[in-house]
Amino acid sequence: MNLFELLASSRGGMTLSELSRKLSLPKSTAHYLIYTLETRGYLQRTRDGRHALGLRFAKLAATSTAELDFGRLAKPYLRQIAVRLDLTTALTALRGAESVVIAIAVAAQVGGGGAWVGRHVDLHCTAQGKALIAALSDDELGEIFGGREFAPFTSKTILSLSALKADLAEVRACGFSINDEEYFQGVRAVAAPVFDPLGVVVAAVSVRGTSKQIPSSRLAPLGQEMVRASRDLAMQLAIH
């Protein structure tokens, strides 16, 4: 499990030496584990000889019963939001160093790029990603982002952990997160974390659209909408 978690947080895979050192395992033991998991399809070899999570692991991870159940439960509510706000609405969950869409309701006026159930997106430049990690400690953020480069998607993309932490402090203060053209030029999104009965973030609910659909003046009102939506979804989660 430590091996899986380590590779899940690695963007481009890891070498045998890196895995051996990080896991404090002899190279022979690490090699045996890797070989066995690769023959079963849970790991795969990248073009440059590194080891990464394989397709079979991804298939198993994508079939999380809890996520699927919550996605089905949330779908009708997401449709209501999409119709009322005329914006594509999604529910996402944290998956390693990325977020994954577990339910979506597409607005009649589609805008803001494509999204589908199962799509993985970055955490540092998306509203749902920030909502999912805003409550994490510095140590937990370090485990996710330590030693990783922040991919620069647009001129507004956050490119350092210190800048991301400052942004997350604002998310905690207001209760919602914003993606102001940080992932795609001309696309904005707003999200809020969904908490389980114990106060743990289990998902993020978000709306997305073009900068014309979501002008700057609409960001804060949509943020409050997402906070209310997250509370309603949390109540549904508690009931079920």
N, C-alpha and C positions, 0 to 999 in steps of 0.2 A: 504493500500500500504506500509506503514511503517513496518507492520507486515511481509509482503511478503519479503521486502528488508532485514529485519533483519534476517529472517530465511534463505534467499539465501546466506548470508555471514557466516552462521553458519555451520560448518563442520558436527557436529553430532547431530544437533537439539538443542532445548532449553526447559527448564522446564517452567511451568506456572509462577512461581515466577520470573524467569529471564526475561520472556517476559513482565510481568507486570511492573517490575522495569525499564527495558530498554525503554519501551514505555510510561512510566509515566502514566499508566492506573490502575484503581482499579482492583483487581484480578477478581471480578465478571464480569466486562466488558471484560477483556482479555479472561476469560473462555467462555463467550458467543460467542465472535468472533471465538475462536478456535473451539468450538463445532459446530458452524454453518458451518465453512469452512471444518471441518473434515467430516461432514455428506454429503457435496457436493463433497468430494474427492480432494479438493484443499490442504488440510493438511492431514498428517497421523501420527499415534503414533508409535514411535520406540519401540524396545523390552525393553529398560530401562525406558520407560514412558515419553520420551521427545517428543516434537512436531517438525515435519519437513515438508518440502514441499511435497505434494502428487503427485501421478501419473497424475492426471487430470491437475494440474498446469504445470507439466513438458510437457505434451502434448500440452497445449496452447502455452507455451513459445517456444516450438520447431517449431511452425508453424508461426513464425514471417514473415509476408509478405515481409518486407524490406530485411531480411536476405535471404529468399528463392529467391527473385528476383535477388539480388546481386550474390548469389551463381550460379544461372543459367547463369547470364551474364558473370561470371568469368570462368565458366567451360571450354569453348573452349580454352581460353588463358592458363589456368592451364595445359591442355593437351599439348599445344605447348611447355611449359617449361619442362614438364615431359619427353617428347620425346627428346628435345634438350639436356637436362642435364642428362638424364637417371636416374632421381631421382623422387621419389613420391613427388608430390606437393600438398599443401593444402591451403585452405582459412579458417581462424578461426575468431570467434567473441568473445567478452567478455560477459560472462554470470555469473553475481554475482561474486563469488570468484573463478571461473574457466573459461577456454576457451572452446568453443564448435566448432567442425568442421562443416562448412556450405557448403563446396564444396571440392572435392578431385579428383586428377588424379593420378592413380597408374602407376608407371614406369614398363617397360617390365621386368626389373631385380628388382624384389621386394626385399627390404631390409629395416631393421630398425624398425621392429615391425608392428603390425596391426593398421589401422586407418579406420574410416568410418564416413560418414555424421551423425552427432548427437552425436559423441563421445565427452565426457567431459574429459579434462585433467587439471592437476595442472598448476598454473601460475609461481611458483618460480623456476621450474626446466625444463621448456620447452622453446624453442626459440620463439614459437608463443606467449606463455604467457608473456614473458618478453617484446616482441615487443608491445603487447597490453597495458601494464601498464607503459611503460617507461616514458610517458609524464604526468603521474598522479602526483599530489602534495603529500607532506608528509602526509597531513591530509587524503587524499583519500587512500593512501597506508595503513595508520593506520586503516581506516575503514575496509579494506579488510583483513589485516593480524593481526590486534591488538588482542592479547590474543590467537592467534592460533599457534599451533606447526607446524613447517615445516617438512613434511614427508621426511624421509631420504631414498631415493630410491637406491642410489649408494654412493660410497666413495667420489664422486665429487659433490653431491647435496648441494646446498646452504641451510644452516640451521638457519640463523638469518636474521631479517629484515635489520639490519645494513649492512650485507654482500650483501644482495639483492639490497639495495639502491646504493652501490658502483658499482655493476654490471650494474644497470640501468643507472648510470651516463655514463658508457662506451658506452652503447647502444645509448644514446642521442648524444654522441660525434661522433660516426662513422655512425649512421643511421641504423644499423642492430644489431640483437641479435644472440647469439650462445648458443646452448645446446651441450656441450662437454661431452657426456656420463654421464649427470647428472640425466637422467630419466631411461635409460636402459644402462647397460654396453655394450660397443661395438656399440652404436648408437649415431650418431651426427645429428644435424639439424641447419639450419640457417633461419632466418626470418627477415622481415622488416614490419613496420606499414604502413597501407593504410589510407590516410587522406581524409576526405570529403572536399567539396569546402570551408568550414569554418575553416579548419585546425584541425578538431577533428578526433581522431583515431577511425575508424569504423571497422577495420579488420586487420588481419595480413596475409601476404603471406609467405609460408615457403617451404623449401625442406628438405627431410629427407633421411638418408641412413646409411649403416653400416660404421664403422670406416675405412674399406677398400675402400668403395665407396667414402667416404669423409675423406681423410687424412688431417692432420692439415694444410698442405700447401694449401689446397683447400678452407679452411674456409673463408678467406678474399675475394678471387675472387667471391665465391658464395654470400657473403654478398653484394657485389656491384651488382651482378645479381639480388638479391632480392630487392635492392633499386630501380633499374630500373623497375623491375616488378611492384612494388608497385605504382610507378609514372604512369605507363601505366594503371593500374587498376583504379587509382584515376581519370585519364582522362576519362575513360569509365563511371565511376560513375557520373562525372560532365556532360557528354554528355546526359546520360539517366536521 
